[in-house]
Amino acid sequence: MKKDLPENRVEDIAVAVALEAENAEHKTWYVYLINLKKEPIENVLITSRGYGEKDGEQVKTSTLRHMFPQVDAEAFKIIEPIDEQTFGLNNEYWLSYYIGNTIYDKKFIFLPESIIESNFIRLPLINKPGVMIGHAVKINK
């Protein structure tokens, strides 16, 4: 049964956490959806939540939902601000979108302590420092 379902692979899509601004007392961070495709994606739904252990206790954040009618080709959208205090948790972003009549979905998880300066890259399209996860490069077989 499952073998009969089409393999709708999420490619050329990424979720990134970017450092927006910083001063002596505070850093401002945002989570982005990056569409590196040469075509738009539509009816984009993202749920976000944090979970894990902090100070020896299980912690869960609220689940938030975000909807974008369209994310243009080679473009990005801000999903939400993110608090540095959640970097010690698993930060999960579950993405669903359509291209034509085909639905795609993928779960992106920033593991605890993965959002650190030694993992920073210059984020494509956004041109800010941050951490990116996802299928951002097509692999031709």
Secondary structure, 3 states (H helix, E strand, C coil): CHHHCCCCCCCCEEEEEEEEEECCCCEEEEEEEEECCCCCEEEEEEEEEEEEEECCEEEECCCEEEEEEEECCCEEEEEEEECHHHHHCEEEEEEEEEECCEEEEEEEEECCCCCCHHHCEECCCCCCEEEEEEECCCCCC
